[in-house]
Amino acid sequence: MSNQALAVVERLWEVLNADDVVAALGDETLTAQVRATLAEIAEPDFEVKMHAPAELGGTAFEGRGADGFRAVWEEWVEPFEAFRIELAERILSGDDVVDLVRLIATSKTGGIEVEHDGGAVWTVRDGRLARAIFYLEQEDALEAAGLDPDRPTGK
């Protein structure tokens, strides 16, 4: 299963790999490509969440399917004029693929650049994406996938 899960996540990253998430959300050609890829590799009503740390209230945005995926990301990046995601490490954990990432964003107000380490847990069942949860803290992503948050990372 793990190779299949990896292949699903890598296929999605191929189409999502944009230098700027904000610009990508405004690109109708890319939006159509993402929608077509999700139709191929994801359950129609796959779950998507943006999870903030408990001190910020926990889950921030939730959606389902391709429309929910787009809506959640539009909400998440709304305060930014630019938002980039760099993959630092990919880890398999059962049906889950954990991506540890570096988030680099520039605010709309004041043009302040913010960098932060985050993570994503992609759950693949029967060869299809069933859930994608994005975390502001890498430790939360690792814990959600049943991994030790204190493990050495590939940084």
C-alpha positions in Angstrom: 0.0 0.0 0.0 2.8 2.5 0.8 4.1 2.7 -2.8 0.5 3.3 -4.0 0.0 6.0 -1.3 3.3 7.6 -2.3 2.3 7.6 -6.0 -1.0 9.3 -5.3 0.6 12.1 -3.2 3.5 12.5 -5.7 0.9 12.8 -8.6 -0.9 15.5 -6.7 2.3 17.4 -5.9 3.2 17.4 -9.6 0.1 19.4 -10.5 0.1 21.5 -7.3 3.8 22.4 -7.4 3.4 26.1 -7.9 5.9 28.8 -7.0 3.0 30.8 -5.5 -0.2 29.3 -4.2 -2.0 32.7 -4.3 -1.2 33.1 -8.0 -2.0 29.4 -8.7 -5.5 29.9 -7.2 -6.1 32.6 -9.8 -5.0 30.5 -12.7 -8.0 28.9 -14.3 -5.8 26.5 -16.4 -4.1 25.2 -13.3 -7.4 25.0 -11.5 -8.7 22.8 -14.2 -5.6 20.6 -14.0 -5.9 20.2 -10.2 -9.6 19.4 -10.5 -8.9 16.8 -13.2 -6.1 15.2 -11.2 -8.3 15.1 -8.1 -11.0 13.4 -10.1 -8.4 10.7 -11.1 -6.8 10.1 -7.7 -9.2 11.2 -4.9 -12.5 10.1 -3.6 -15.2 12.5 -4.8 -15.9 13.7 -1.3 -12.4 13.5 0.2 -12.0 15.4 3.4 -9.7 18.5 3.6 -8.9 20.4 6.7 -6.5 23.2 7.7 -5.6 22.5 11.3 -4.3 25.3 13.5 -2.6 24.6 16.9 -4.9 24.3 19.9 -3.9 27.7 21.2 -5.2 29.1 17.9 -8.5 27.2 18.1 -7.7 23.9 16.4 -9.2 23.2 13.0 -9.5 26.4 11.1 -11.2 25.5 7.8 -12.8 22.3 6.5 -14.2 21.2 3.1 -14.9 18.2 1.0 -14.0 17.3 -2.6 -12.3 19.4 -5.2 -14.5 22.5 -4.4 -13.7 22.2 -0.7 -10.0 21.8 -1.4 -9.9 25.0 -3.4 -12.2 26.9 -0.9 -10.0 25.9 2.1 -6.8 27.0 0.4 -8.5 30.3 -0.7 -9.4 31.0 2.9 -6.0 30.0 4.3 -4.0 32.2 2.0 -6.4 35.2 1.9 -4.1 37.4 4.2 -1.1 36.9 1.8 0.0 38.4 -1.5 2.3 35.4 -2.0 2.5 31.9 -0.4 5.0 29.2 -1.3 5.4 25.7 0.0 8.7 23.8 -0.1 8.8 20.1 0.6 11.5 19.2 3.2 10.7 15.6 3.9 8.2 12.9 2.9 7.5 10.0 5.4 5.3 6.9 5.0 3.2 5.8 8.0 0.7 3.1 7.1 -2.0 4.5 4.8 -0.7 8.0 5.5 2.0 10.1 3.8 3.4 12.9 5.9 4.9 15.9 4.1 7.0 18.1 6.3 7.2 21.5 4.6 8.6 25.0 4.8 5.9 27.7 4.4 7.1 31.1 3.0 4.5 33.8 2.7 4.4 37.6 2.2 1.5 39.5 3.9 -0.8 41.8 2.0 -0.5 44.3 4.7 3.0 45.6 5.0 4.6 43.0 2.8 6.1 41.2 5.8 7.7 37.9 4.9 6.8 35.0 7.2 8.5 31.6 7.3 7.3 28.6 9.3 7.6 24.8 9.3 4.4 23.0 8.7 3.1 19.6 7.6 0.4 17.7 5.8 -1.0 14.2 6.4 -2.4 12.6 3.2 -4.5 9.5 3.9 -4.8 7.1 0.9 -7.3 4.3 1.0 -7.7 1.7 -1.8 -5.4 3.8 -4.0 -7.4 7.0 -3.7 -6.9 10.1 -1.6 -9.5 10.0 1.3 -8.3 12.9 3.4 -5.8 15.7 3.4 -5.1 17.6 6.7 -2.7 20.5 6.7 -0.9 21.5 9.9 0.8 24.7 11.0 3.1 22.7 13.2 5.2 19.7 12.0 4.9 18.0 15.4 1.0 18.0 15.1 1.3 16.4 11.6 3.7 13.7 12.9 1.5 12.9 15.9 -1.6 12.7 13.7 0.1 10.0 11.6 1.2 8.1 14.7 4.8 9.2 14.5 7.1 10.5 17.2 7.1 14.3 16.9 10.6 14.3 18.6 12.1 12.1 15.9 15.0 13.6 13.9 13.9 15.1 10.7 15.6 15.4 7.4 16.3 19.1 7.8 
